[in-house]
Amino acid sequence: MSHNTFGHLFRITTWGESHGAAIGCVVDGCPPGLAIDAQAIQAFLDKRKPGQSRFTTQRREPDEVEILSGVFTNDAGVLVSTGAPISLMIRNLDQRSKDYGAIASAYRPGHADYTYDAKYGIRDYRGGGRSSARETAARVAAGAIARLIIPGMTVRGALVQLGPHKIDRSRWDWAQVNENPLFCPDPGAVEPWMAYLDGIRKAGSSCGAVVEVVADGVPAGLGAPLYGKLDADLASAMMSINAVKAVEIGDGMAVAALTGEENADEMRSGPEGKPVFLANHAGGILGGISSGQPMVCRFAVKPTSSILTPRRTIDKTGAETDIVTKGRHDPCVGIRAVPVGEAMMAIVLADHVLRHRGQCGS
Ligand SMILES: Cc1cc2nc3c(=O)[nH]c(=O)nc-3n(C[C@H](O)[C@H](O)[C@H](O)COP(=O)(O)O)c2cc1C
């Protein structure tokens, strides 16, 4: 049984392989009448696009999105959604499949090569085929559509840890995130991080990272107990991103070390009797339902598996061998995972807005 679809009422299905003709997605459940702006979708894709700096893979893909279906020009001359499935396509133009000849039979450690073979008995080894994070471009395009369903909510992501180096949270400045190639919110961390990553890159090595995604303006009441919890859906969304090994909501793993007093997000009465929370350890979700506080999610990304140091492995026949992964790779995939995490959070929120509307009416 295959699973290429995510979401319930706002549902995305992605397709395509790293070195196939194209990748894309079908976005189903988009309400009609929403202005669909290809440029706006493109702006998000450009953030994730490879070859943007020396810190991301040098694969040159323009990542231009084509809208194939589900839109029509209305009487006012605006291209809008019709309610039909929206199909988005991004052509693959810079495949270099010869780079991958050596891995046709040998399994790259840390990649999905062995597991795809174990499951399917056949594997598109060119760039990892379907297991390649090239697929995440389709998620970013779908995320741009999802944002149209959550006006008033802002979904932003940032890199908060690069390898062992954490940001100083007291210096957090959202305005900095798009001003540096690492999506780092701490201006004081950018230079040392770049020096660290240059060392990693020149050594042909790689490092991991932690990405934080925050949604502001989320109204109280989105989400569903018990099996449709907002936090469960968020965890599933983030964990589905390539290379993600851990997901936290709010204080996450750190709550284990807190006392009940410390962890309590105490409440006072604000304007019109609406709650004002004095802290947000819960990350904006209580009982699987949004509290109206910022929704905070973090995920850890493992170091890029493709490195220039030979690693021990086996081939299809079980023979032992060493492997060096050729091809062009990100020294830290966490950087390009930032817009992907943002897209996944927007997709979860869009789905829950429609699900809430379905049950509660507004
Ligand atoms: C945006 C992005 C880009 C990635 N690029 C690479 C890459 O260049 N080289 C690599 O070894 N892994 C890369 N990965 C991670 C692999 O796709 C992933 O580790 C692999 O498919 C195995 O899946 P898993 O780590 O989720 O278990 C990337 C991940 C993301 C999110």
The ligand as an SDF file (V2000), in Angstrom:
LIG
                    3D

 31 33  0  0  0  0  0  0  0  0999 V2000
   15.8440   19.8020    1.4910 C   0  0  0  0  0  0  0  0  0  0  0  0
   16.5750   18.4990    1.6580 C   0  0  0  0  0  0  0  0  0  0  0  0
   17.6670   18.2220    0.8280 C   0  0  0  0  0  0  0  0  0  0  0  0
   18.3700   17.0190    0.9660 C   0  0  0  0  0  0  0  0  0  0  0  0
   19.4660   16.8150    0.1780 N   0  0  0  0  0  0  0  0  0  0  0  0
   20.2570   15.7340    0.4370 C   0  0  0  0  0  0  0  0  0  0  0  0
   21.5130   15.5910   -0.2130 C   0  0  0  0  0  0  0  0  0  0  0  0
   21.9330   16.4230   -1.0190 O   0  0  0  0  0  0  0  0  0  0  0  0
   22.2620   14.4860    0.0820 N   0  0  0  0  0  0  0  0  0  0  0  0
   21.8570   13.5430    1.0180 C   0  0  0  0  0  0  0  0  0  0  0  0
   22.5910   12.6000    1.2990 O   0  0  0  0  0  0  0  0  0  0  0  0
   20.6740   13.6720    1.6400 N   0  0  0  0  0  0  0  0  0  0  0  0
   19.8720   14.7250    1.3820 C   0  0  0  0  0  0  0  0  0  0  0  0
   18.6660   14.8570    2.0440 N   0  0  0  0  0  0  0  0  0  0  0  0
   18.2310   13.8000    2.9730 C   0  0  0  0  0  0  0  0  0  0  0  0
   17.8510   12.4920    2.2680 C   0  0  0  0  0  0  0  0  0  0  0  0
   16.8490   12.7110    1.2970 O   0  0  0  0  0  0  0  0  0  0  0  0
   17.3850   11.4550    3.2930 C   0  0  0  0  0  0  0  0  0  0  0  0
   18.2790   11.4080    4.3690 O   0  0  0  0  0  0  0  0  0  0  0  0
   17.3020   10.0640    2.6870 C   0  0  0  0  0  0  0  0  0  0  0  0
   16.3290   10.0460    1.6640 O   0  0  0  0  0  0  0  0  0  0  0  0
   16.9490    8.9780    3.7280 C   0  0  0  0  0  0  0  0  0  0  0  0
   15.7340    9.2780    4.3420 O   0  0  0  0  0  0  0  0  0  0  0  0
   15.6240    9.5760    5.9120 P   0  0  0  0  0  0  0  0  0  0  0  0
   16.8470   10.3190    6.3160 O   0  0  0  0  0  0  0  0  0  0  0  0
   14.3770   10.4240    6.0410 O   0  0  0  0  0  0  0  0  0  0  0  0
   15.4990    8.2570    6.6190 O   0  0  0  0  0  0  0  0  0  0  0  0
   17.9400   16.0610    1.9210 C   0  0  0  0  0  0  0  0  0  0  0  0
   16.8530   16.3370    2.7600 C   0  0  0  0  0  0  0  0  0  0  0  0
   16.1830   17.5710    2.6400 C   0  0  0  0  0  0  0  0  0  0  0  0
   15.0230   17.8710    3.5610 C   0  0  0  0  0  0  0  0  0  0  0  0
  1  2  1  0
  2  3  1  0
  2 30  2  0
  3  4  2  0
  4  5  1  0
  4 28  1  0
  5  6  2  0
  6  7  1  0
  6 13  1  0
  7  8  2  0
  7  9  1  0
  9 10  1  0
 10 11  2  0
 10 12  1  0
 12 13  2  0
 13 14  1  0
 14 15  1  0
 14 28  1  0
 15 16  1  0
 16 17  1  0
 16 18  1  0
 18 19  1  0
 18 20  1  0
 20 21  1  0
 20 22  1  0
 22 23  1  0
 23 24  1  0
 24 25  2  0
 24 26  1  0
 24 27  1  0
 28 29  2  0
 29 30  1  0
 30 31  1  0
M  END
$$$$
